[in-house]
Amino acid sequence: MNLGLNGKRAVITGGSKGIGRAIALGLADHGCHVAICARGQSALDEARQALEERNIRVHAQICDVGDADVLSAFLHQAREALGGVDILVNNVSALAGGDDLPHWEANIRLDLIASVRATRIVVPWMQAAGGGNIQFISSISGLEAGGRAPYSAVKAAQISYSKSLAVSLAGDNIRVNTIAPGSIKFPGGVWDRVEKHDPKRYASTLARIPSGRFGRPEEVANVSVFLASDAASWVTGACIPVDGGQHKGNL
């Protein structure tokens, strides 16, 4: 199937590791030119090299998306390097699991406000170009109670914001969707660390996943690539769990 992605220009925030990296590589494998950002130079350089091996245009830049000016500079430089922005994947997450005010502030600043800022910058470019695709990487924690309150509340806010945008931007041929991953494991990621340092929590979480295993970043990336593609041309305003049956809500 031709997904119609060849030559598209994609920006992925937090694209050096885990889900963000997998999405960047997945889009690159279908011919997208890709811009990524991250706070760590080493992982960013490794991701850049992997992307360049796909023979596409690549822009990789150090960026703290919580800094409004730095985020704006990254997006404008990505647009210049790629020649435009057709796809925006808001992927960065603070992953702050506590329930005190600093954790609330971190989740709101990085997961929500940074996504809103990036979207507000990119939408006029997409409107001028005649269309585009925006995605938010949320979490199944935003779909039901049981997780840490700050993280869950912010992930639910992303889902709501995405739906509102989808309705308001449909007439501009801009599709907006959310992906809600379950527990995803990769080297150096949260569940990799939990397995090593909190085996009881790891085993308890694994036991609640009907598919009997943790997910892989590539499995989230496959859904992201589909949503960005022409194959999903009538999909907007959706929130798609990618969780092996982990969350139990009907919606």
Order of alpha helices (4+ residues) and beta strands (2+ residues): beta-alpha-beta-alpha-beta-alpha-beta-alpha-alpha-beta-alpha-beta-alpha-alpha-alpha-beta
